[in-house]
Amino acid sequence: MRQLAKKHGGRFSSALALGALWLAVDTILRVILLLKSYGGMLTTPWELIKALGVGGFFDLIVIPQALLPVLIYLIIVPNRFFAGRTNKVIVTMLVWLSTALILLGTVTEFYFWDEFQSRFNFIAVDYLIYTQEVWGMIRESYPLASILSALAVLAGGITFYIQRKWLSWDTALSLKQRAGALAAVLLFPALVFYTVNGNMKNVSGNVNNNELAGNGLYEFFSAFRNNELDYGRFYRKIPEAGAEQMLRGLLKETNSEYKDPQPWDMTRHVKGDGEEKHPNIVFITVESLSADYMAAYGNTQGLTPNLDKLAQESLFFSQVYATGTRTVRGLEAVSLGIPPTPGQSILRRPDNNELFTLGSVLRGKDYTNWFVYGGYGYFDNMNDFYANNGYKILDRTSIPKEKIVLETVWGVADEVIYGEAMDLLDAASAKGEKTFELIMTTSNHRPYMYPDGHIDIPSPGGHEGAVKYTDWAIGNFLEQAKTHPWFNNTIFVITADHQASSAGKTEVPIKKYRIPLLIYAPALIAPGRVDRLMSQIDIPPTLLGLLNFSYDSRFMGYDLLHLPAGQERIFISTYQNLGYAKGDRLVVLKPKGQVSLYQINYDTGEYKSLPEDPDLIKEAIAWYQGASMLYKTGQYHAVS
């Protein structure tokens, strides 16, 4: 091919060389990813042929489009200039820059796969927007200078080889030929856009095989283009009236009554069991706190001694499942009590102010609401969302520098943010105010750095060290809280925003979505253990039920402690797949109206395909179609 490019490629020899290089590098990367994830893939010869063959096809359609700037330059350069010294320097620099970007993209994709077991997806798109945090995380997690220097040197060596062995400076192209070439390279992307679909990579029943068959660059732009997903357009539906009536029946609880029969008005009046309690509420949402870290779920590493002790002293819910894989999904669930609608989290959508939230209910009971975050709250639109929904904001910018004992690009050490939360409670107590604090931590996040001296794992200590420090910080916070006058009149809710990892062999690996939930208030709530299946969206109404609140509700979550047995269900989602589990069956709703049904084992994570169950599928659709409809039509705004 090298001789063919040099002899016949002419002015396009550099683009042909880059294309051949890119194809070779993508092939090598695909083989490396295959070997890295071999144990989690279907590896029969036919499955591997499909994954590698389709992957090669996507490489061949992506590479020419990615090289479009180089191709356009090679086409428009006049013949008399092309073979000159200046153009040779320009082309050589283009080859070096393109080679460096190819290598950098390949290394980045390898690390992304290592972190998320996936090609570039919605996470990559979201992270591109927040370059300060992402580059800060990369600098703190990897030897960036060494990697970039090595890639620059390697790109230089490859460029030298291409310049000596591949490049030709033949300029024998007429203006008509160049015009035809320009039309062809501009037509190719349009042809691909209208004939190729990203779902073509899904050649297997195994998620890892399908990811291997993809192309990182194609997946990135596909995710960017499809970041917002309209349920009615992409997912299976049932008639609107049927969905409304089914949802109305599903949302009805024994202690609630509908206020208005108007279609899609799901407002219910919830009646508390007795006298209302109005303690302070400290709601701690811990970054990436998977249930698997705790001894209560079988962990033997001793990472969470404080939480494991606390589980014995709290009302401990052992079968809680997160709705998604991002912080904004977790905050959406515990704030709004709504299933995860496809696309962006509601926290990041426009027109998301004055919604029905846990904070709006508490505001109606004369609480002062705070969103307390250890990082910069502009990230993921958190500050804007909470400020526009009746919360006061305390984030990293509010903390005096002298109080910050350690910080990473993601935020301050957990002990610092707990100290700020305690100061807010002291101030509110002095004024006789009732306070609700929603705290979002950051320490259990790459680069896993934390202050030394508190635990026996030096910083940075990886996942295990960060989890153990997070556990210490919670224990330290509660021990200090016990010395304050407001402690006996405060409920502490401790849960996670999401699990630490969502990678798995299946469409929605349910076992990895399990998170802990502890409600601790020794003077107010008796310890106990609840082993019923529970969704993250059930936490707000369950908490309010424990306080005997009477209020008008638009939550789509259940008060688990007032729910008849057998009605438990959970919602779990990836970036496009929407899961609904009830009993031992899981419905997965996918774009293009596709539906899968599985029998599941929550403990082992094993799945078994089942034939469609029309009633259960309709129920799953009613929840998700209904949630999308309620938000879209404004029926999820705060109750006036």
C-alpha positions as CSV (number, residue, x, y, z in Angstrom):
1,M,0.0,0.0,0.0
2,R,2.9,2.3,0.8
3,Q,4.3,2.0,-2.8
4,L,0.8,2.3,-4.2
5,A,0.2,5.5,-2.3
6,K,3.6,7.0,-3.3
7,K,3.3,6.1,-6.9
8,H,-0.4,6.8,-7.5
9,G,-1.5,8.9,-4.5
10,G,0.2,12.0,-5.7
11,R,-0.8,15.0,-3.6
12,F,-3.1,12.6,-1.6
13,S,-0.3,10.4,-0.5
14,S,-0.1,12.1,3.0
15,A,-3.8,11.5,3.5
16,L,-3.5,7.9,2.4
17,A,-0.6,7.4,4.8
18,L,-2.6,8.9,7.7
19,G,-5.6,6.8,6.8
20,A,-3.5,3.6,6.8
21,L,-1.9,4.6,10.1
22,W,-5.2,5.4,11.7
23,L,-6.8,2.1,10.5
24,A,-3.8,0.2,11.9
25,V,-3.9,2.0,15.2
26,D,-7.7,1.5,15.6
27,T,-7.2,-2.2,14.8
28,I,-4.5,-2.6,17.4
29,L,-6.6,-0.7,20.0
30,R,-9.6,-3.0,19.2
31,V,-7.5,-6.1,19.8
32,I,-6.1,-4.6,23.1
33,L,-9.6,-3.8,24.3
34,L,-10.7,-7.3,23.3
35,L,-7.9,-8.8,25.4
36,K,-8.6,-6.5,28.3
37,S,-12.3,-7.4,28.4
38,Y,-12.0,-10.9,27.2
39,G,-13.6,-12.4,30.3
40,G,-16.7,-10.3,29.9
41,M,-17.4,-10.9,26.2
42,L,-18.8,-13.6,24.0
43,T,-15.7,-15.0,22.4
44,T,-17.0,-17.6,19.9
45,P,-15.3,-17.2,16.5
46,W,-18.5,-15.9,14.9
47,E,-19.1,-13.3,17.7
48,L,-15.5,-12.1,17.4
49,I,-15.7,-11.9,13.6
50,K,-18.8,-9.8,13.8
51,A,-17.3,-7.4,16.4
52,L,-14.0,-7.0,14.6
53,G,-15.6,-6.9,11.1
54,V,-18.2,-4.3,12.0
55,G,-15.6,-2.3,13.9
56,G,-13.4,-2.2,10.8
57,F,-16.4,-1.0,8.8
58,F,-17.0,1.9,11.2
59,D,-13.3,2.7,11.1
60,L,-13.4,2.9,7.3
61,I,-16.3,5.4,7.3
62,V,-15.0,7.5,10.2
63,I,-11.4,8.0,9.1
64,P,-12.1,9.8,5.8
65,Q,-14.4,12.2,7.6
66,A,-11.9,12.8,10.4
67,L,-9.3,13.6,7.7
68,L,-11.6,16.0,5.9
69,P,-9.5,19.1,6.9
70,V,-6.3,17.5,5.5
71,L,-8.1,16.4,2.4
72,I,-9.6,19.8,1.7
73,Y,-6.2,21.5,2.1
74,L,-4.5,19.0,-0.3
75,I,-7.2,19.6,-2.8
76,I,-7.3,23.4,-2.8
77,V,-3.5,24.0,-2.8
78,P,-2.5,25.2,-6.4
79,N,-0.3,23.0,-8.4
80,R,2.5,25.5,-8.7
81,F,2.6,25.8,-4.8
82,F,2.2,22.1,-3.9
83,A,5.8,20.9,-4.6
84,G,7.4,23.9,-3.1
85,R,9.5,24.0,0.1
86,T,6.8,25.9,2.1
87,N,4.1,23.5,1.3
88,K,6.3,20.5,2.1
89,V,6.8,22.0,5.5
90,I,3.1,22.6,5.9
91,V,2.2,19.1,4.9
92,T,4.8,17.6,7.1
93,M,3.5,19.5,10.1
94,L,-0.1,18.5,9.2
95,V,1.1,14.8,9.2
96,W,2.8,15.3,12.6
97,L,-0.2,17.0,14.1
98,S,-2.6,14.5,12.7
99,T,-0.5,11.6,13.9
100,A,-0.2,13.1,17.4
101,L,-4.0,13.6,17.6
102,I,-4.5,10.0,16.4
103,L,-2.2,8.7,19.1
104,L,-3.7,10.9,21.7
105,G,-7.2,9.9,20.8
106,T,-6.2,6.3,21.0
107,V,-4.7,6.6,24.4
108,T,-7.6,8.6,25.7
109,E,-10.0,6.0,24.4
110,F,-8.1,3.3,26.1
111,Y,-8.3,5.1,29.5
112,F,-11.9,5.9,28.9
113,W,-12.6,2.2,28.3
114,D,-10.6,1.3,31.4
115,E,-12.8,3.7,33.5
116,F,-16.2,3.0,32.0
117,Q,-15.9,-0.2,29.9
118,S,-17.3,1.7,27.0
119,R,-16.5,3.7,23.9
120,F,-17.0,7.4,24.2
121,N,-20.6,8.1,25.3
122,F,-22.7,10.8,27.0
123,I,-20.1,11.0,29.8
124,A,-17.5,12.0,27.3
125,V,-19.8,14.6,25.8
126,D,-20.7,16.0,29.2
127,Y,-17.1,16.1,30.4
128,L,-16.0,17.9,27.3
129,I,-18.1,20.8,28.4
130,Y,-16.4,21.0,31.8
131,T,-12.8,21.1,30.7
132,Q,-11.5,22.6,33.9
133,E,-12.6,19.7,36.0
134,V,-11.7,17.1,33.4
135,W,-8.2,18.3,32.7
136,G,-7.7,18.8,36.4
137,M,-8.7,15.2,37.1
138,I,-6.4,14.0,34.3
139,R,-3.5,16.0,35.6
140,E,-4.0,14.6,39.1
141,S,-4.6,11.0,38.0
142,Y,-2.1,10.4,35.3
143,P,1.5,11.4,34.4
144,L,0.2,13.7,31.7
145,A,3.5,15.4,30.9
146,S,5.2,12.1,30.3
147,I,2.4,10.7,28.2
148,L,2.2,13.8,26.0
149,S,6.0,14.0,25.6
150,A,6.1,10.3,24.6
151,L,3.3,10.7,22.1
152,A,4.9,13.8,20.6
153,V,8.2,11.9,20.1
154,L,6.5,8.9,18.7
155,A,4.4,11.1,16.3
156,G,7.7,12.7,15.2
157,G,9.2,9.3,14.4
158,I,6.2,8.2,12.5
159,T,6.1,11.5,10.6
160,F,9.7,11.0,9.6
161,Y,9.0,7.6,8.3
162,I,5.9,8.7,6.4
163,Q,7.8,11.7,5.0
164,R,10.7,9.5,3.7
165,K,8.7,6.4,2.6
166,W,5.1,7.5,1.7
167,L,4.9,11.1,0.5
168,S,4.8,12.1,-3.1
169,W,4.8,15.6,-4.5
170,D,3.2,14.8,-7.8
171,T,1.0,17.8,-8.7
172,A,-0.6,16.4,-11.9
173,L,-4.2,17.2,-11.1
174,S,-6.3,19.5,-13.3
175,L,-8.7,22.0,-11.8
176,K,-11.6,19.9,-12.9
177,Q,-10.1,16.8,-11.2
178,R,-9.6,18.8,-8.0
179,A,-13.2,20.1,-8.1
180,G,-14.4,16.5,-8.5
181,A,-12.3,15.4,-5.6
182,L,-13.6,18.2,-3.5
183,A,-17.2,17.3,-4.3
184,A,-16.5,13.6,-3.4
185,V,-15.0,14.3,0.0
186,L,-17.8,16.7,0.9
187,L,-20.5,14.3,-0.3
188,F,-19.1,11.3,1.6
189,P,-20.1,12.6,5.1
190,A,-23.7,13.3,3.9
191,L,-23.9,9.8,2.4
192,V,-22.7,8.3,5.7
193,F,-25.1,10.4,7.7
194,Y,-28.2,9.2,5.8
195,T,-27.2,5.6,5.3
196,V,-25.3,4.6,8.5
197,N,-26.9,4.2,11.9
198,G,-25.0,3.9,15.2
199,N,-27.2,0.9,16.1
200,M,-25.5,-1.0,13.3
201,K,-22.7,-1.8,15.8
202,N,-25.1,-3.8,18.0
203,V,-24.3,-7.1,16.5
204,S,-24.4,-9.2,19.7
205,G,-26.4,-9.8,22.8
206,N,-23.4,-8.9,24.8
207,V,-22.8,-5.2,25.6
208,N,-19.1,-5.4,25.6
209,N,-19.0,-7.0,22.1
210,N,-21.2,-4.2,20.8
211,E,-18.9,-1.6,22.4
212,L,-15.9,-3.3,20.8
213,A,-17.6,-3.1,17.4
214,G,-18.0,0.7,17.7
215,N,-15.6,3.5,16.8
216,G,-14.8,6.0,19.6
217,L,-15.0,9.1,17.4
218,Y,-18.3,8.0,15.8
219,E,-19.8,7.2,19.2
220,F,-18.7,10.5,20.6
221,F,-20.5,12.5,17.9
222,S,-23.5,10.2,18.0
223,A,-23.8,10.8,21.8
224,F,-23.4,14.5,21.2
225,R,-26.2,14.5,18.6
226,N,-28.5,12.3,20.7
227,N,-27.9,13.8,24.1
228,E,-31.6,14.7,24.4
229,L,-34.0,11.8,23.8
230,D,-37.7,12.4,23.3
231,Y,-39.5,9.4,24.9
232,G,-42.4,9.6,22.5
233,R,-40.1,9.5,19.5
234,F,-37.6,6.9,20.4
235,Y,-39.3,4.4,22.8
236,R,-42.2,2.1,22.7
237,K,-45.5,3.8,23.7
238,I,-49.0,2.9,24.7
239,P,-52.0,5.1,24.0
240,E,-51.8,8.3,26.0
241,A,-55.1,7.8,27.7
242,G,-54.2,4.3,28.7
243,A,-50.8,5.4,30.1
244,E,-52.5,8.1,32.1
245,Q,-55.1,5.8,33.6
246,M,-52.5,3.1,34.4
247,L,-50.1,5.6,36.0
248,R,-52.9,7.0,38.1
249,G,-53.6,3.5,39.4
250,L,-49.9,2.8,40.1
251,L,-49.4,6.0,42.0
252,K,-52.4,5.6,44.3
253,E,-51.3,4.7,47.8
254,T,-53.4,3.7,50.9
255,N,-52.7,7.0,52.6
256,S,-53.3,9.3,49.7
257,E,-56.2,10.7,47.6
258,Y,-56.2,12.4,44.3
259,K,-57.1,16.1,44.4
260,D,-58.3,16.6,40.8
261,P,-59.6,14.1,38.1
262,Q,-58.2,16.2,35.3
263,P,-56.0,14.1,32.9
264,W,-52.3,14.0,33.8
265,D,-52.9,15.9,37.1
266,M,-51.3,13.3,39.5
267,T,-51.5,15.6,42.6
268,R,-52.4,13.5,45.7
269,H,-53.0,14.6,49.2
270,V,-51.0,12.4,51.5
271,K,-52.3,12.0,55.1
272,G,-49.7,11.5,57.8
273,D,-50.3,8.8,60.5
274,G,-50.0,11.2,63.5
275,E,-48.5,14.3,64.8
276,E,-46.0,15.8,62.4
277,K,-42.3,15.9,63.4
278,H,-40.2,18.9,62.2
279,P,-36.6,18.1,63.0
280,N,-33.6,19.4,61.1
281,I,-32.8,17.2,58.1
282,V,-29.3,16.5,57.0
283,F,-29.4,14.5,53.7
284,I,-25.9,13.3,52.8
285,T,-25.5,12.1,49.2
286,V,-22.1,10.3,49.1
287,E,-20.2,10.3,45.8
288,S,-20.1,6.7,44.3
289,L,-20.9,4.8,47.5
290,S,-21.7,1.4,46.1
291,A,-23.3,-1.0,48.5
292,D,-20.6,-3.5,47.8
293,Y,-18.1,-1.4,49.9
294,M,-20.0,-2.2,53.1
295,A,-19.6,-5.2,55.3
296,A,-23.4,-5.2,55.6
297,Y,-23.3,-6.4,52.0
298,G,-20.5,-8.9,52.4
299,N,-17.4,-6.8,51.9
300,T,-14.4,-8.1,54.0
301,Q,-11.9,-5.3,53.5
302,G,-13.0,-3.2,56.4
303,L,-13.5,-0.1,54.4
304,T,-16.6,1.3,56.1
305,P,-16.4,0.6,59.9
306,N,-18.4,3.7,60.7
307,L,-21.2,3.1,58.3
308,D,-21.4,-0.6,59.3
309,K,-21.7,0.4,62.9
310,L,-24.2,3.1,61.9
311,A,-26.3,0.5,60.0
312,Q,-26.9,-1.2,63.3
313,E,-28.0,2.0,65.0
314,S,-30.2,3.4,62.1
315,L,-33.2,2.5,60.1
316,F,-31.3,0.6,57.4
317,F,-32.7,-0.1,54.0
318,S,-30.7,-2.9,52.4
319,Q,-32.2,-3.2,48.9
320,V,-32.1,0.3,47.5
321,Y,-31.2,0.8,43.8
322,A,-29.8,4.0,42.2
323,T,-31.7,5.2,39.1
324,G,-28.6,6.1,37.0
325,T,-24.8,6.3,36.7
326,R,-24.2,10.1,37.2
327,T,-24.3,12.4,40.1
328,V,-27.1,14.5,38.5
329,R,-29.2,11.4,38.1
330,G,-28.8,10.6,41.8
331,L,-29.6,14.2,42.8
332,E,-32.6,14.2,40.4
333,A,-33.9,11.0,42.1
334,V,-33.6,12.2,45.8
335,S,-34.8,15.7,45.0
336,L,-37.6,15.2,42.5
337,G,-38.6,11.6,43.2
338,I,-39.1,11.0,39.5
339,P,-37.9,8.1,37.3
340,P,-35.0,8.8,35.0
341,T,-36.4,10.2,31.8
342,P,-34.2,9.5,28.7
343,G,-31.4,11.9,27.7
344,Q,-30.1,14.6,30.1
345,S,-31.0,14.7,33.7
346,I,-33.7,17.2,34.6
347,L,-31.0,19.1,36.6
348,R,-29.4,20.0,33.3
349,R,-32.4,20.9,31.2
350,P,-33.8,24.3,30.5
351,D,-37.0,25.5,32.2
352,N,-36.4,23.3,35.3
353,N,-37.2,26.0,37.9
354,E,-40.0,25.8,40.5
355,L,-40.4,22.1,40.2
356,F,-42.0,19.8,42.8
357,T,-39.1,18.7,45.0
358,L,-38.4,17.5,48.5
359,G,-37.3,21.0,49.2
360,S,-40.6,22.5,48.0
361,V,-42.5,20.3,50.4
362,L,-40.2,21.3,53.3
363,R,-40.3,25.0,52.3
364,G,-44.1,24.7,52.8
365,K,-43.4,23.6,56.3
366,D,-41.2,26.6,57.0
367,Y,-37.8,24.9,56.5
368,T,-34.8,26.8,55.1
369,N,-33.3,24.7,52.4
370,W,-29.6,24.5,51.6
371,F,-27.7,22.7,48.8
372,V,-24.2,22.1,50.2
373,Y,-21.5,21.0,47.7
374,G,-17.8,20.5,48.0
375,G,-17.1,21.4,44.4
376,Y,-17.9,24.2,42.1
377,G,-21.7,24.2,41.8
378,Y,-21.7,25.4,38.2
379,F,-20.7,21.9,37.3
380,D,-23.7,19.9,35.9
381,N,-25.8,23.0,36.5
382,M,-26.3,22.1,40.1
383,N,-26.2,25.6,41.6
384,D,-28.6,27.0,39.0
385,F,-31.0,24.2,39.5
386,Y,-31.2,24.3,43.3
387,A,-31.1,28.1,43.4
388,N,-34.1,28.2,41.0
389,N,-35.9,25.7,43.1
390,G,-35.9,27.4,46.5
391,Y,-32.5,26.4,48.0
392,K,-29.7,28.5,49.3
393,I,-26.3,27.5,48.0
394,L,-23.0,26.8,49.7
395,D,-20.3,25.5,47.4
396,R,-16.6,25.6,47.2
397,T,-16.6,29.3,46.4
398,S,-18.2,30.0,49.7
399,I,-15.5,28.4,51.8
400,P,-12.6,30.5,53.2
401,K,-9.2,29.3,51.9
402,E,-7.9,28.8,55.4
403,K,-10.5,26.2,56.1
404,I,-9.6,24.0,53.1
405,V,-7.2,21.4,54.4
406,L,-7.1,19.6,51.0
407,E,-8.8,20.1,47.6
408,T,-8.7,18.4,44.2
409,V,-10.2,19.6,41.0
410,W,-13.5,18.0,42.0
411,G,-13.8,19.6,45.4
412,V,-12.7,20.0,49.0
413,A,-12.1,17.1,51.4
414,D,-15.4,15.8,52.9
415,E,-14.4,16.9,56.4
416,V,-14.3,20.5,55.2
417,I,-17.8,20.4,53.7
418,Y,-19.2,18.7,56.8
419,G,-17.7,21.5,58.9
420,E,-19.5,24.0,56.8
421,A,-22.7,22.1,57.2
422,M,-22.3,22.1,60.9
423,D,-21.8,25.8,61.0
424,L,-25.0,26.3,59.1
425,L,-26.9,24.1,61.6
426,D,-25.4,26.1,64.5
427,A,-26.5,29.4,63.0
428,A,-30.0,28.1,62.3
429,S,-30.3,26.6,65.8
430,A,-29.4,29.9,67.3
431,K,-32.2,31.6,65.4
432,G,-34.7,28.8,66.1
433,E,-35.0,27.9,62.4
434,K,-35.7,24.5,60.9
435,T,-33.0,23.5,58.4
436,F,-32.9,21.0,55.5
437,E,-29.4,20.5,54.1
438,L,-28.8,18.4,51.0
439,I,-25.0,17.7,51.0
440,M,-23.2,16.3,48.0
441,T,-19.7,15.0,48.7
442,T,-16.7,14.7,46.4
443,S,-13.8,12.9,48.0
444,N,-14.7,9.4,46.7
445,H,-13.8,10.4,43.2
446,R,-10.7,10.1,41.1
447,P,-7.9,11.2,41.8
448,Y,-8.9,9.7,45.2
449,M,-6.9,12.2,47.3
450,Y,-7.7,13.0,50.9
451,P,-5.9,14.4,54.0
452,D,-3.5,11.9,55.6
453,G,-3.6,10.9,59.2
454,H,-7.2,9.8,59.5
455,I,-7.1,6.3,58.0
456,D,-4.4,3.6,57.5
457,I,-4.3,4.0,53.7
458,P,-2.0,6.9,52.5
459,S,-3.4,9.3,50.0
460,P,-4.0,8.9,47.1
461,G,-5.3,5.4,47.9
462,G,-7.5,4.5,45.0
463,H,-11.1,3.5,45.4
464,E,-10.5,1.7,48.6
465,G,-8.7,4.6,50.3
466,A,-11.2,7.1,49.2
467,V,-14.1,5.0,50.4
468,K,-12.4,4.5,53.8
469,Y,-11.7,8.2,54.1
470,T,-15.3,9.0,53.2
471,D,-16.5,6.6,55.9
472,W,-14.2,8.3,58.4
473,A,-15.5,11.7,57.5
474,I,-19.1,10.7,58.1
475,G,-18.2,9.1,61.4
476,N,-16.3,12.1,62.5
477,F,-19.1,14.4,61.5
478,L,-21.7,12.5,63.5
479,E,-19.4,12.3,66.6
480,Q,-19.0,16.1,66.5
481,A,-22.7,16.6,65.8
482,K,-23.5,14.7,69.1
483,T,-21.9,17.6,71.0
484,H,-24.3,20.2,69.6
485,P,-27.7,21.1,71.0
486,W,-29.5,20.5,67.7
487,F,-28.3,16.8,67.4
488,N,-31.3,15.2,69.2
489,N,-33.7,17.1,66.9
490,T,-31.9,16.2,63.6
491,I,-32.4,13.3,61.2
492,F,-29.4,12.2,59.2
493,V,-30.1,10.5,55.9
494,I,-27.1,8.8,54.3
495,T,-27.2,7.3,50.8
496,A,-25.2,7.5,47.5
497,D,-25.7,9.5,44.3
498,H,-24.9,6.4,42.3
499,Q,-22.7,3.3,42.4
500,A,-19.0,3.2,41.7
501,S,-19.2,1.3,38.4
502,S,-21.9,0.4,36.0
503,A,-19.9,-1.7,33.6
504,G,-21.2,-5.2,33.0
505,K,-22.0,-7.8,30.4
506,T,-25.7,-6.9,30.3
507,E,-27.8,-3.9,29.1
508,V,-28.4,-2.7,32.7
509,P,-26.2,-4.7,35.2
510,I,-28.7,-4.5,38.0
511,K,-26.4,-5.9,40.7
512,K,-24.1,-2.8,40.3
513,Y,-26.9,-0.3,41.0
514,R,-27.4,-1.2,44.6
515,I,-26.6,1.5,47.1
516,P,-27.0,1.9,50.9
517,L,-29.6,4.0,52.7
518,L,-29.4,4.8,56.4
519,I,-31.8,7.0,58.3
520,Y,-30.2,7.9,61.6
521,A,-31.9,9.8,64.4
522,P,-31.4,8.0,67.8
523,A,-33.8,10.3,69.6
524,L,-36.5,10.2,66.9
525,I,-36.4,6.9,64.9
526,A,-36.0,3.4,66.2
527,P,-33.2,1.3,64.6
528,G,-34.3,-1.5,62.3
529,R,-33.7,-3.1,59.0
530,V,-35.9,-3.0,55.9
531,D,-35.1,-5.6,53.3
532,R,-37.8,-4.6,50.7
533,L,-36.9,-3.6,47.2
534,M,-36.7,0.2,47.0
535,S,-35.9,2.7,44.3
536,Q,-33.8,5.8,44.9
537,I,-36.9,7.9,44.0
538,D,-38.7,6.4,47.0
539,I,-36.4,8.0,49.5
540,P,-38.2,11.5,49.6
541,P,-41.7,10.2,50.3
542,T,-40.5,7.5,52.7
543,L,-38.6,10.2,54.7
544,L,-41.6,12.4,54.8
545,G,-43.7,9.4,55.9
546,L,-41.4,8.8,58.8
547,L,-42.1,12.4,59.9
548,N,-45.9,11.9,59.6
549,F,-46.2,14.7,57.1
550,S,-49.5,15.6,55.5
551,Y,-48.9,17.3,52.2
552,D,-49.8,17.5,48.5
553,S,-47.6,15.3,46.6
554,R,-46.5,14.9,43.0
555,F,-43.7,12.4,43.7
556,M,-43.6,9.3,41.6
557,G,-41.8,7.5,44.4
558,Y,-43.5,5.4,47.1
559,D,-43.5,5.8,50.8
560,L,-42.1,2.3,51.2
561,L,-43.2,1.9,54.8
562,H,-46.9,2.5,53.8
563,L,-46.7,0.4,50.6
564,P,-48.5,-3.0,50.5
565,A,-46.3,-5.9,49.9
566,G,-45.8,-6.8,46.2
567,Q,-46.0,-3.3,44.8
568,E,-42.2,-2.6,45.1
569,R,-40.4,-1.8,41.9
570,I,-37.2,0.0,40.9
571,F,-36.0,2.1,38.0
572,I,-32.4,1.8,36.6
573,S,-31.0,3.5,33.5
574,T,-28.0,3.9,31.4
575,Y,-27.6,6.6,28.9
576,Q,-30.4,5.3,26.6
577,N,-31.7,2.1,28.2
578,L,-34.5,2.4,30.7
579,G,-34.9,-0.5,33.2
580,Y,-38.0,-1.4,35.3
581,A,-37.7,-4.2,37.7
582,K,-40.5,-5.8,39.7
583,G,-40.2,-9.0,41.5
584,D,-37.6,-11.1,39.7
585,R,-38.3,-9.7,36.2
586,L,-36.7,-6.7,34.5
587,V,-38.1,-4.9,31.5
588,V,-35.5,-2.9,29.4
589,L,-36.9,-0.2,27.1
590,K,-34.5,0.9,24.4
591,P,-34.5,3.4,21.5
592,K,-36.3,2.5,18.3
593,G,-39.1,0.9,20.3
594,Q,-37.1,-2.1,21.3
595,V,-38.0,-4.0,24.5
596,S,-36.2,-6.9,26.3
597,L,-37.5,-8.9,29.3
598,Y,-35.3,-10.8,31.7
599,Q,-35.6,-13.0,34.8
600,I,-33.0,-11.6,37.2
601,N,-31.1,-12.6,40.3
602,Y,-30.4,-9.4,42.4
603,D,-27.6,-11.1,44.3
604,T,-25.6,-12.7,41.5
605,G,-26.6,-10.3,38.7
606,E,-27.5,-13.2,36.4
607,Y,-30.0,-12.6,33.6
608,K,-32.2,-15.0,31.7
609,S,-34.1,-13.9,28.6
610,L,-37.9,-14.3,28.8
611,P,-40.6,-13.9,26.2
612,E,-42.5,-10.7,26.3
613,D,-45.0,-10.1,29.1
614,P,-47.5,-7.6,27.7
615,D,-48.9,-6.5,31.1
616,L,-45.5,-5.9,32.8
617,I,-44.2,-4.1,29.7
618,K,-47.2,-1.8,29.6
619,E,-46.6,-1.1,33.3
620,A,-43.0,-0.2,32.6
621,I,-44.0,2.0,29.7
622,A,-46.7,3.8,31.8
623,W,-44.1,4.8,34.3
624,Y,-41.5,6.1,31.9
625,Q,-43.9,7.5,29.3
626,G,-45.9,9.1,32.1
627,A,-42.8,10.7,33.8
628,S,-41.8,12.2,30.4
629,M,-45.3,13.5,29.8
630,L,-45.6,15.0,33.3
631,Y,-42.4,16.9,33.0
632,K,-43.0,17.9,29.4
633,T,-46.5,19.3,30.1
634,G,-45.5,21.2,33.3
635,Q,-47.4,18.8,35.7
636,Y,-44.3,18.3,37.8
637,H,-44.0,21.9,39.0
638,A,-44.3,22.7,42.7
639,V,-47.8,22.6,44.1
640,S,-49.2,26.1,44.6
